[in-house]
Amino acid sequence: MKFITGSLRRLSCVLGLLLLGLGTAFGTLRAQNQPVKIEPVQEPPPLYLDTNQPVEKRVEDLLGRMTLEEKIAQVHADSKFSTAAIPRLGIPRRWIDDGPHGVREDVGPYSWDPAGRTDDYATWMPALSALGSTWNVDLATAYGNVLGQESRARDKDIILAPIVDIARTPISGRIYEYFGEDPFLNTRMGVNYIEGVQSNDVAACVKHFAGNNQEDGRGSINMDMDERTLREIYLPPFEAAVKEAHVWAVMGAYTKFRGEYCAYNDYLINKILKGEWGFPGLVMSDWGGTHSTREAALGGLDVEMGTLVGSEDKSAYTNFFLASAFLDAIRTNGIPVSVLDDKVRRSLRVMFASHIFDPVRLPGALNSPEHRTTAQRVAEESMVLLKNNNNALPLDVSKIKSVAVIGENAVRHNAAGFFGAGVKTMYEVTPLDGIEQLVGGKVNVTYSAGYSKEGGDSNLVKRAVTAARQADVAIIVAGLNHSRYLDDEGRDRTNLSLPYGQNELIQRVARINRRTIVVLVSGPAIEMDPWLDRVPAVLQAHYSGMEGGHALARILFGDVNPSGKLTVTYPKQLMDSPAHALDTYPGTNGTLFYKEGLLVGYRWFDAKDIKPLFPFGFGLSYTTFEYSNLKLVPGHDTNGPVVTAEFDLANTGPRAGAEVAELYIHQENPTLPRPLKELKGFKKVLLNPGEKQTVSIPLDVRSFAFYDPAQAGWVSEAGNFKILVGSSSRDIRLQDTFHLPQTSVEK
Ligand code: BGC
């Protein structure tokens, strides 16, 4: 039962193991039925408990002791978020939970209703779109570490995170759960996040493999794309999760790929993930993402979760596709037992890797001050200053007497209550809380809602306008929320506009108060045409976690210099985005071909020369940075950089600040067409006023490669490559040409 506390669970596991040893030791004595001199029998513990043995030997030993039924119990759920214990062998119940923004509130074992516990509060971290916008890989490690520690403290074995899916369309309902639109950025953030989680004896489960890029129709839509696009855009973050971060679990997407469900897609899972990449861990289905026994068993699915099985009680779980029906298929030789053994082996490997059987397992920590500090740092580094005319920001408390805070998002709580991305958190510092706490004693802070999620009330607008008229500065905290058709799972947004009449609200407030600052609490992206040129400053604040209000206030009033940059291109209008311009969204008759191919996000805007509202990689600062002196320093070509871009970055403004320097490559005359620019490196550098640093960004051979389907490999072609260094994808400050001396192919 989930209600057993962490320590009780560990105790029951130890007792199970003890009984197991005693049972073996005393079995023969009892059978002889005569007085015996009881001496401690020095029978060695089973090999699989010997931590000095190699993992593979321990796996084989334990597998060899399991009955067919016990093996079957490991490949499907026995409650919403667990698989069964096998006390006889000391295998504990394996607990799984969401991810990705904090360890989710526990639900009842057989329903989605909250379990009603009081010990399942967790740190609510900023959304992954915020983490991505920090462009700070060390923060990704720290974030993963918070998740890992809290998972352990909550007694979870597998955490369903991170999401490394590509933001293909800006209206995806889950875009706020994604790092962004670029495979390289998603890769770098994902790898560090996973390493952070797994350093705590908890398995990360990277998701959704491969291509849950929209919510509409996700349960059945069949997506397809050309092989190069698959390899260059959608797979790299997963490939690196396996090869670099050694992730222990992968979740299959709900969607179909080339006709077969992703969770047991022979090509994606057997051939690529487990075959080419040599993934030794387990593949888990998304909740309800399994639809058959034979295909799932043979297509590479290792653990079936969340299948909808009618009655919601314990017995329902025997109806899972990989439960009784799988057992029957094995018993009747319909499916070889080796297929089951491979699945169980993978589960056992993950258990050993996360030290489930070992006497000491890292204990973790929950709701610690350190975790809250990390949440705040991520929030502070994530917010993106999109516009700041005449230094409208930061606000100087010594020069203003009053601030009108306007907008429902200034007081809305966003942490809890929606699918897997929600977190039950002890508190949430809203934007209004943050502003009041920081400057409430020095300036007069008023609040008016301005709009309502519940529907039109023109008085709200009037009151907001009056408040704005009476204040020195108006701060409108606008944006979206997690309601249906906004930033929510299962359905996409229908457009990029602000809902609830917020456009009109901003226009009317801006008309009355020239110093109107717009703060957007939302996932990316928002259409701003109706008001962008009427306000001096806009800040994208994301869903910024339990400390978000503090972070926001510190940015607005200048205690923190914003350093976030966009990870998604903001189009002027939805039809400028590739999936929509080519009418390939949301698919026709259940099928969706990714016609834009490689030209996702900024690659499309570059190729078609479309001016975005704000480009990928864009973000302002309260200071200014100067780039100079680019040098391309040749390196080695095996397991190291082939070249390192070195350049100077100086803070030429009045305040300390951090700049994300971005490096893109452009191949001249490639044999296969390539995007004009591809991100291949970045570095975030903190500089004091007047300080200058030399920044180095190494490029390995893969940085230059494209995937050639004809050769089934990554080809780095001899020839010239432009190395472009800049402050955004549309603000290249330095460039030089690198000549790659020889062609190589990596299979
Ligand atoms: C989501 C997954 C999540 C799972 C369990 C699904 O609806 O797609 O990301 O991990 O539910 O909550």
Boltz pocket constraint, residues with backbone or C-beta under 6 A from the ligand:
constraints:
  - pocket:
      binder: B
      contacts: [[A, 98], [A, 99], [A, 160], [A, 207], [A, 286], [A, 287], [A, 419], [A, 420], [A, 489]]
      max_distance: 6.0
